Structures are given as structure tokens and as C-alpha cells.
Amino acid sequence: MRPIVISDKFDGGNISVIDASDPLNIQLEIKPDNASDFFQWFYFRLEGEVGQTCRIHITNAGQASYTDGWKDYKVCTSWSREDWFRTNTEYNNGILSFDITLEQNAVYFSFFQPFSHERHLDLLSWAQEDARLSLETLGQSLDGHAMSLLHISGTDTPQHTVWLIARQHPGETMAEWFVEGLLEALLDRDNSQATQLLQTTEFYIVPNMNPDGSVRGNLRTNAAGANLNREWQSPTMEYSPEVYLVREKMLAVGGDLFLDIHGDEALPYNFVAGCEGNPSYNDYHARLECVFKEAFMQISADFQDEVGYPKTPAGKANLTIAANWLGEQFKTLAFTIEMPFKDNANLPNPRTGWSASRSAQLGKDVLFPIRATLAILDS
Ligand code: ZN
């Protein structure tokens, strides 16, 4: 019998092998982010004999950052690296366990369907084939990755500016799948809503706010250990250049609507978190938020407003969080959009759970609430 071989030596990989000598008792641990204690993202390849059954235990799951994330969790699994499906898990005594019978020698497992750096570079290139889009490098991350900004406009005199940033938390790969879908819809000349929107509105999009963490296989932080979504009040080039560079550009060009795309480990729903705790929050902001959410629910049955984070008391907002800082700075709508790692419990898909393609579809659908909200700004 050939030995089990496990590898994470690829873009975004994360696992360490404790003991793989017994296929029915393979013990693995998730590595913490390179410069912080956060961990939950994993992504690895397992190789063995065809027909062999393996039982895998992630033995440090109970110390992961969001242990509610393991409740009813199903692991993303792929033979082809293109088609991903879910495998049931058990979570007992802090150990996450699952089984696989090998249909071919190698199988991949991950916390959510990966979005590779190569795919990120592909996205930046295919999007540029549209003359309405331009690419700008704002500067470099600590590992030397380009901080890439896309600008899309169908007019030289836009009336509105929309900002959308994704993947401040690198393990939340659904955020970049969302951006990929949104870009496909926005640049589709057969999409009348998008074409019309671009006649009046410019978009600034950062598809990946945390390329270093993404390549390193981190869950939540950049190469220096910074949680970028706690850096918005006072970012520095030494610790959080990703936020510093994007924030400077935002201050230079302004904006009417800001969206920050994330994934939530525990809650099996799509939802938004708003700025109700901001010092300057008022009825006008509340109305913008309401219009956005109502329109989002009209276009997508995957979006809901029943379950989400607890509301922040008035004046108690944490202004180090991107959406709060942006809403306060620009006195307009700023939302964090959260997608599930597990599934949408209101509309579950047992085979795939929440998936890359469903994230992309939600990204396409978000154009509708953006348009509805901008219409309020015009009225
Ligand atoms: Zn996040």
C-alpha cells in the first residue's frame, strides 16, 4: 500500500501533517496566520491508492478563530479543481473529522473554494479588454504584490462614484468570486442595467485587498499580522499599506456608495452590516440602507435581512472597521456584505453548499440595489 501524501505547497495552501501513517487516522493541524494567532483557513491535497478510504482529523479545530463555523460545516472537496462539492464532517471534542474514498489518486480539500492568485491576475487582464475599464497599481503590499485598482466608467463626466473592495480577510475567498461575477455583469454590453448604470456612474473596484495573506494561506491578516478591517482609522505603510494606499485614493476621488465584501464563518445567510452606530448616522443614512436592502431582496432570494450581526448602539461604532469609517468620512451609504462559508439555510444546496458560482451570482445581482440606491441620491 502506498503511503498517504499530503501537501499544501501551493498558492493559498494551509495544513500541517501531524501523523499520516494510518489512512484511517490521519491527523492534521491548521497553521495559524504567519504573523498572528488567527486560523481557520485550510487548503491541501491528499494523495493515496485509488479505492482507499481515508479518515481525516483536524485536531486543532477547537482552537480555531470561529469554532461556531464547524457546526453543520461541510468541507469543500474537489477531484478536478474545477468542480467543488461538499463532504459531511463531524465536530466532536474540538476535532473536525471527515472521510473520503479515493476515486482517483489525488483529492483537494479546502475551507471554501479557493480563488488563486493566478485567477486574480487573469481577472485583471480579461477585464481590461473592455475599453471602459482601466487598471492602476496603487503601490505594493509588504510581500511586494501589486495593490490593483480597477476603474470602470462609460462616461467622462460621471455623476456618481461607487467603491467596492473585497477580501480584506484573505480566507474569505467568496468575496473575490463575488467581484468576478459583478465584473462579468457590469462589463456585459447585453446587460441593459449595467450599460445604463455606466453611463452615469464610475466604479472603483479592489478585487483583492489582501494579496499577501491570500497567497500565504492566511485566514484573516496580512504579512505583518494586521487585521486590515481594523486599520481604517490610522493605517500605516509599515503595518497596513494595503489599507493606507486604497484609503488615500478614496480620499482623493471621493465616493457616493461603498461596499466591502466578506464571508462569515458561522452564520448560514447572506446579510449586510451597516453604520447605525456611527456618530453622524441619521434618517437619511437609514433610508439609503433600507432602499439598498429592499432592492437586494427583490433581485435575489439568496439575500435576507432577518439574520445578521447585532445592531450597534447609537454612537458606539468601531471606526477602525472599513464600512464604519467610510460611512462616517463620506456621510453616505457604506455596507459590509457578508456571505456564508456554509450555505444559505433559507435556500440550501446540499451538493455545493454556498459556492463560488452562487457568490458570483450575488455579485451580479448587487448591481440592482446599487442602481436603486443611486436613484435616491438623484431624487
Ligand atoms: Zn471578513
Residues whose N, C-alpha, C, O or C-beta is under 5 A from the ligand:
A	BS01	ZN	H169 E172 H262 G263
